[in-house]
Amino acid sequence: VSSAPSTLPSHSTLFTGKHPFVHGVRSNAGYVLSDENITLAEVLRDHGYRTSAEVAARVIGGHTQLGQGFDRYHDLESHDIQRKTIHVQDGEEQRAIEVDEREADDITRFGLRFIKENRSEKFFLWLHYFDAHQPYSPPGRFYETSSESPYHGEIQYIDEQIDRVLKQIDGLGLRERTLVVVTADHGEALGEHDEKTHVYFVYDGTIRVPLLFWGATVP
């Protein structure tokens, strides 16, 4: 169960273990995570882990101070990232426009590089995928196979990206000492209770999220 149906408060909870009214971030706009909070990345860094984050959305960019404890916080302000291109209908023609978020493939690309470069070290890597947010416009074959539900096409696209990460971990022989956790900051209402996406209500559609563990055995 997510602590909030919006991105920055929920991520602040994920990294501090505190509710929004304790860590102080109550909304996406106008808040930053104060230095008083101790994050998971700070704890792991202090225990000798290499820490890195690949962040896809501006709403949790470095200006929010969510990057506390990360040796590298690679976000939309970085010069070498790839922004996402979506296809929109303009009359009878379809045109491509660039949006202010990073492509999932770009997040994965840098993530795989980090894993390979740090395979002999203890590391904590956070990969933030943002594609399953409106406007939904999955790339290539995912768009073609999910034209009636582009949202689910985005989910399939992210599934493939996560699969690439798992195969890299397996291929480098790291599975027995690597724990992969897959979760989300919130869900999407998709029209339930007259809410198209998220933020406003706390029904199950936006508050219930997945929590999956893969790889190393947790004692």
Beta strands, then each sheet from edge to edge (+ up, - down):
strand 1: 50-54
strand 2: 72-74
strand 3: 83-90
strand 4: 93-102
strand 5: 123-127
strand 6: 179-183
strand 7: 211-215
sheet 1: 2+ 1+ 5+
sheet 2: 3+ 4-
sheet 3: 6+ 7-
end
